[in-house]
Amino acid sequence: MSIDGETVDHVALLARLALTPAERERLREQLSAILEHINVMNEADTSQVPATAHILPLENVMRSDVVVDWPGVRELVENAPSHEGPYIRVIAVRE
């Protein structure tokens, strides 16, 4: 597949590229070569290949959440620089 100059100009505009005529021609040749490689890959018979989202099987390696009582909560709050009741007071993050 061959790319024309108009397509190169459109791609350059989208990418906000200011191309010289030599760069424009070089980009046209490179894009044409890339599309030729893609066309070769499109010709491969993949009808017997199962569809996959990822080449390796993915598993969740996280452990389950376990809720436990921690006896030091009161000590933690009391040792905070500023606290009010069972809450730690902090500087306002946004106003």
Stockholm file with secondary structure:
# STOCKHOLM 1.0

chainA/1-95         MSIDGETVDHVALLARLALTPAERERLREQLSAILEHINVMNEADTSQVPATAHILPLENVMRSDVVVDWPGVRELVENAPSHEGPYIRVIAVRE
#=GR chainA/1-95 SS CCCCHHHHHHHHHHTTCCCCHHHHHHHHHHHHHHHHHHHHHHTSCCTTSCCCSCSSCCCCCCCCCCCCCCTTHHHHHHHSSSEETTEECCCCSCC
#=GC SS_cons        CCCCHHHHHHHHHHTTCCCCHHHHHHHHHHHHHHHHHHHHHHTSCCTTSCCCSCSSCCCCCCCCCCCCCCTTHHHHHHHSSSEETTEECCCCSCC
//
